[in-house]
Amino acid sequence: MAFLSWTFHGPMTYNRTLNTKGFDMAIPDFQKIMLPLLKKAADVTDFLLRDFGELLANDFNLSEAERAEVLPSGGQTRFINRVSWAAIYLYKAGLLERVKRGHYKISHRGRKVLKEGPEEINIKFLSRYQEFIDFHKHTKKDDSNGESTVVESTPEEALESAHQALKEGLAIDIIQAIKQCSPEFFERLVIDVLVKMGYGGSRKEAGQAVGKAGDGGIDGIIKEDRLGLDIIYIQAKRWEGMVGRPQIQGFVGALAGKHAQKGIFITTSAFTKDAADYVHTIDKKIILIDGPRLADLMIEHNVGTTTIANYEVKRIDTDYFSEE
């Protein structure tokens, strides 16, 4: 049984309009795939959907990068996901028939539709069939011109777009909460994140280092691994403005004073391009983590967040129903 699983975190304040149309327009949405898919089906006795996906990718002149682009869940490429949903919608409208697992053929209704010479087949077009309406149960909204809103995302994409919007809202809340805390709390928070990521030993061992190395631009240290084979030095700053090259150079100088080669500079704000370029020109290994990246790490490793709901999206296990 294939499924996608997402975790939503909280608490959060959230007030924005979700946009499910923010995908790479070079990859056609699943409605634009419907008519080319049906036309190809008319030329063969039956077809394997996976094979048609490659042919359609050629017809749309997709680049290798576009063919390889995957959904955020990583379970399927974006284009094949859209081809699959185009086939499902055509099947639910009776324009395609399933021959066996993964195989389709055009139906009598589908050939009749092609004889009409439609310029496009989309959800509005398929809504002429009651069985499709029963399947879709769509909730269309009319724009100011009275036209139906065009749905360009597949159901998986819509869910993932909503999940991403919630995550971005949570990240904003996290950074705002950090800025209201003390510098000492922020330093402990940074250690918590690094320990959850697998650095150091226990939280107690890592915490003992905080403040004891806090001289010369160093806010803390943490073991690179549980055995303590190497030490990583940390600077954690709650900045409002951009962190520039002078601040990074000061941190590098502090590392030199400790004869250290590795450091992490973490801020609630962002780094200038000059600062980001500078760390690539030195022999020491410096990792820069800005506010958005820190929030992502906190969400990923459940630091300062709590799970409020889990959703699983499942699809039918066709192998279970196969009697071959």
C-alpha positions as CSV (number, residue, x, y, z in Angstrom):
1,M,0.0,0.0,0.0
2,A,1.6,3.3,-1.1
3,F,0.9,6.4,0.9
4,L,2.2,9.8,1.8
5,S,2.4,11.0,5.3
6,W,2.6,14.5,6.6
7,T,2.9,16.0,10.1
8,F,1.6,19.4,11.0
9,H,3.2,21.2,13.9
10,G,1.9,23.9,16.2
11,P,1.2,26.1,18.0
12,M,0.8,28.7,15.3
13,T,-1.1,31.7,14.1
14,Y,-2.0,31.4,10.5
15,N,-3.8,33.8,8.2
16,R,-3.0,33.6,4.5
17,T,-4.5,32.5,1.2
18,L,-3.3,29.1,0.0
19,N,-2.1,29.1,-3.6
20,T,-2.1,25.7,-5.4
21,K,-0.9,27.2,-8.7
22,G,2.7,27.9,-7.7
23,F,4.3,25.1,-9.7
24,D,6.8,25.2,-12.6
25,M,4.6,26.2,-15.6
26,A,7.1,24.4,-17.9
27,I,5.5,21.2,-16.7
28,P,1.9,21.1,-18.0
29,D,-0.8,20.8,-15.4
30,F,-2.8,17.5,-15.4
31,Q,-5.8,19.0,-17.3
32,K,-3.6,20.0,-20.2
33,I,-2.4,16.4,-20.4
34,M,-5.9,15.0,-20.8
35,L,-6.4,15.6,-24.5
36,P,-2.9,14.5,-25.6
37,L,-3.3,11.4,-23.5
38,L,-6.7,10.5,-25.0
39,K,-5.4,11.1,-28.5
40,K,-2.4,8.7,-27.9
41,A,-4.8,6.1,-26.5
42,A,-6.8,6.3,-29.7
43,D,-3.8,5.1,-31.7
44,V,-3.1,1.9,-29.8
45,T,-5.1,-1.2,-28.6
46,D,-4.2,-0.6,-25.0
47,F,-1.3,1.0,-23.2
48,L,0.7,0.9,-20.0
49,L,0.4,4.3,-18.3
50,R,4.1,4.3,-17.3
51,D,5.2,4.0,-21.0
52,F,2.8,6.7,-22.1
53,G,4.3,9.0,-19.5
54,E,7.6,9.0,-21.3
55,L,6.0,9.6,-24.7
56,L,4.0,12.5,-23.4
57,A,7.1,14.0,-21.8
58,N,8.7,13.9,-25.3
59,D,5.6,15.6,-26.8
60,F,5.8,18.4,-24.3
61,N,9.5,18.7,-24.8
62,L,10.3,18.4,-21.1
63,S,13.9,18.8,-20.1
64,E,15.7,16.1,-18.1
65,A,15.4,18.3,-15.0
66,E,11.7,18.7,-15.5
67,R,11.2,14.9,-16.0
68,A,13.2,14.2,-12.8
69,E,11.4,16.8,-10.6
70,V,9.8,15.0,-7.7
71,L,6.9,16.0,-5.4
72,P,8.0,17.3,-2.0
73,S,7.1,13.8,-0.6
74,G,9.7,12.3,-2.9
75,G,7.4,9.4,-3.8
76,Q,6.8,10.2,-7.5
77,T,8.0,12.6,-10.2
78,R,5.7,15.6,-10.6
79,F,5.0,14.9,-14.3
80,I,4.1,11.2,-13.9
81,N,1.9,12.2,-11.0
82,R,0.0,14.6,-13.3
83,V,-0.2,12.0,-16.1
84,S,-1.6,9.5,-13.6
85,W,-4.3,11.9,-12.5
86,A,-5.2,12.8,-16.0
87,A,-5.7,9.1,-16.7
88,I,-7.8,8.7,-13.5
89,Y,-10.0,11.7,-14.4
90,L,-10.5,10.4,-18.0
91,Y,-11.3,6.9,-16.6
92,K,-13.8,8.3,-14.1
93,A,-15.6,10.2,-16.9
94,G,-15.8,7.0,-19.0
95,L,-13.4,8.1,-21.7
96,L,-10.8,5.5,-20.8
97,E,-11.3,1.9,-19.7
98,R,-9.0,-0.2,-17.5
99,V,-7.8,-3.4,-19.2
100,K,-5.7,-4.7,-16.3
101,R,-3.4,-3.3,-13.6
102,G,-1.7,-0.2,-15.0
103,H,-3.2,-0.7,-18.5
104,Y,-5.8,1.4,-20.2
105,K,-7.6,1.7,-23.5
106,I,-9.8,4.3,-25.0
107,S,-13.5,3.7,-24.7
108,H,-16.3,4.2,-27.2
109,R,-17.2,7.4,-25.4
110,G,-13.6,8.6,-25.6
111,R,-13.5,8.0,-29.4
112,K,-16.8,9.9,-29.7
113,V,-15.3,12.8,-27.8
114,L,-12.3,13.0,-30.1
115,K,-14.6,13.1,-33.1
116,E,-16.0,16.3,-31.6
117,G,-12.6,17.9,-32.1
118,P,-12.3,19.6,-28.6
119,E,-9.5,22.1,-28.2
120,E,-9.1,21.0,-24.6
121,I,-10.4,18.5,-22.2
122,N,-10.5,19.7,-18.6
123,I,-12.6,19.3,-15.4
124,K,-15.4,21.5,-16.8
125,F,-15.5,19.4,-20.0
126,L,-15.7,16.1,-18.0
127,S,-18.5,17.5,-15.8
128,R,-21.0,16.8,-18.6
129,Y,-20.9,13.2,-17.3
130,Q,-22.8,12.4,-14.1
131,E,-20.4,9.6,-13.1
132,F,-17.6,12.1,-13.2
133,I,-19.5,14.6,-11.1
134,D,-20.2,11.8,-8.5
135,F,-16.5,11.0,-8.4
136,H,-15.2,14.6,-8.4
137,K,-17.5,16.3,-6.0
138,H,-15.7,19.5,-6.9
139,T,-16.0,22.7,-5.0
140,K,-15.5,25.3,-7.7
141,K,-15.3,29.0,-6.9
142,D,-16.3,31.6,-9.5
143,D,-14.0,34.6,-10.1
144,S,-15.2,38.1,-10.7
145,N,-16.0,37.3,-14.3
146,G,-18.2,34.3,-13.4
147,E,-15.7,31.9,-14.9
148,S,-14.8,28.7,-13.1
149,T,-11.4,28.7,-11.4
150,V,-8.9,26.5,-13.3
151,V,-7.5,23.7,-11.1
152,E,-3.9,23.2,-12.1
153,S,-2.7,21.0,-9.3
154,T,-3.3,17.3,-8.7
155,P,-4.8,16.4,-5.3
156,E,-1.4,15.4,-3.9
157,E,0.1,18.7,-5.1
158,A,-2.8,20.7,-3.5
159,L,-2.2,18.9,-0.2
160,E,1.5,19.4,-0.3
161,S,1.1,23.1,-1.2
162,A,-1.2,23.5,1.8
163,H,1.3,21.7,4.0
164,Q,4.1,23.9,2.8
165,A,2.1,27.1,3.5
166,L,1.4,25.8,7.0
167,K,5.1,25.1,7.5
168,E,6.1,28.6,6.3
169,G,3.6,30.1,8.7
170,L,5.0,28.0,11.6
171,A,8.6,29.1,10.7
172,I,7.6,32.7,11.0
173,D,6.0,32.1,14.4
174,I,9.2,30.3,15.5
175,I,11.5,33.1,14.6
176,Q,9.2,35.6,16.3
177,A,9.2,33.5,19.5
178,I,13.0,33.2,19.5
179,K,13.4,36.9,19.2
180,Q,11.4,37.4,22.4
181,C,13.6,35.0,24.4
182,S,16.9,35.8,26.1
183,P,20.3,35.3,24.4
184,E,21.1,32.5,26.9
185,F,17.9,30.7,25.9
186,F,18.8,31.0,22.3
187,E,22.2,29.5,22.9
188,R,20.5,26.5,24.6
189,L,18.0,26.2,21.8
190,V,20.8,26.0,19.3
191,I,22.4,23.2,21.3
192,D,19.1,21.4,21.5
193,V,18.8,21.5,17.7
194,L,22.3,20.2,17.1
195,V,21.9,17.4,19.6
196,K,18.6,16.4,17.9
197,M,20.5,16.4,14.6
198,G,22.9,13.8,16.0
199,Y,25.8,15.9,17.1
200,G,27.4,15.6,20.5
201,G,26.4,13.1,23.2
202,S,23.6,13.7,25.5
203,R,21.9,17.1,26.1
204,K,23.6,17.2,29.5
205,E,27.0,16.8,28.0
206,A,26.4,19.3,25.3
207,G,24.9,21.8,27.8
208,Q,28.0,21.7,29.9
209,A,29.9,23.3,27.1
210,V,27.6,26.3,26.7
211,G,29.1,29.4,28.3
212,K,32.3,27.8,29.3
213,A,33.9,28.5,25.9
214,G,32.1,31.8,25.6
215,D,35.1,34.1,25.0
216,G,36.6,35.5,21.9
217,G,33.5,35.3,19.8
218,I,32.6,31.7,20.8
219,D,29.2,31.1,22.4
220,G,29.4,27.3,22.7
221,I,31.0,24.1,21.6
222,I,29.6,20.7,20.8
223,K,31.2,17.3,19.9
224,E,30.9,16.4,16.2
225,D,30.1,12.8,17.2
226,R,29.3,10.9,20.4
227,L,33.0,9.9,20.8
228,G,34.1,13.5,20.8
229,L,36.7,12.9,18.0
230,D,36.3,16.6,17.0
231,I,34.9,19.7,18.4
232,I,32.6,22.2,16.6
233,Y,32.6,25.8,17.8
234,I,29.3,27.7,17.8
235,Q,28.3,31.4,17.6
236,A,24.6,32.0,18.0
237,K,23.3,35.6,17.5
238,R,19.8,37.0,17.6
239,W,20.3,39.7,15.0
240,E,17.8,42.0,13.5
241,G,19.9,43.2,10.6
242,M,22.0,41.3,8.1
243,V,25.1,39.5,9.3
244,G,28.0,40.7,7.2
245,R,31.5,39.6,6.4
246,P,33.1,41.4,9.4
247,Q,31.1,39.3,11.9
248,I,32.1,36.1,10.1
249,Q,35.7,37.2,10.0
250,G,35.6,37.8,13.7
251,F,34.2,34.3,14.3
252,V,37.0,32.9,12.0
253,G,39.6,34.7,14.1
254,A,38.1,33.2,17.3
255,L,38.4,29.8,15.8
256,A,42.0,30.4,14.9
257,G,42.6,31.4,18.6
258,K,41.3,27.9,19.6
259,H,43.2,26.2,16.8
260,A,39.8,25.0,15.5
261,Q,38.9,24.1,12.0
262,K,35.1,23.8,12.2
263,G,32.4,26.2,13.2
264,I,28.7,27.0,12.9
265,F,27.4,30.5,12.9
266,I,23.6,30.6,13.6
267,T,21.5,33.7,13.4
268,T,17.8,34.6,13.5
269,S,18.2,37.0,10.6
270,A,20.2,36.5,7.3
271,F,23.7,36.7,5.9
272,T,24.9,39.1,3.2
273,K,26.1,37.7,0.0
274,D,29.6,38.9,0.9
275,A,29.5,36.9,4.1
276,A,28.3,33.8,2.3
277,D,31.0,34.1,-0.4
278,Y,33.7,34.7,2.2
279,V,33.3,31.3,3.9
280,H,34.1,29.5,0.6
281,T,37.4,31.3,0.3
282,I,38.9,30.1,3.7
283,D,40.4,26.8,4.7
284,K,38.2,26.5,7.8
285,K,34.9,24.8,7.5
286,I,32.2,27.3,8.5
287,I,28.5,26.5,8.2
288,L,26.1,29.5,8.1
289,I,22.5,28.9,9.3
290,D,20.1,31.8,8.9
291,G,16.6,32.2,10.5
292,P,14.5,30.3,7.9
293,R,17.0,27.4,7.9
294,L,17.0,27.3,11.7
295,A,13.2,27.2,11.8
296,D,13.2,24.4,9.2
297,L,15.6,22.4,11.4
298,M,13.5,23.0,14.5
299,I,10.4,21.8,12.7
300,E,12.2,18.8,11.1
301,H,13.6,17.7,14.5
302,N,10.7,18.7,16.7
303,V,12.4,21.3,18.7
304,G,9.9,23.9,20.1
305,T,7.0,22.4,18.1
306,T,4.3,19.9,18.9
307,T,2.4,17.6,16.6
308,I,-1.3,18.4,16.4
309,A,-2.4,16.1,13.5
310,N,-1.2,13.4,11.2
311,Y,-2.7,12.8,7.7
312,E,-2.1,9.8,5.5
313,V,-3.0,9.8,1.8
314,K,-3.5,6.3,0.5
315,R,-4.1,4.8,-2.9
316,I,-5.6,1.4,-3.7
317,D,-3.2,-1.6,-3.6
318,T,-4.0,-3.1,-7.1
319,D,-1.8,-6.1,-6.4
320,Y,-4.2,-7.1,-3.6
321,F,-7.1,-7.3,-6.0
322,S,-5.2,-9.0,-8.8
323,E,-6.3,-12.6,-9.5
324,E,-3.7,-13.3,-12.1
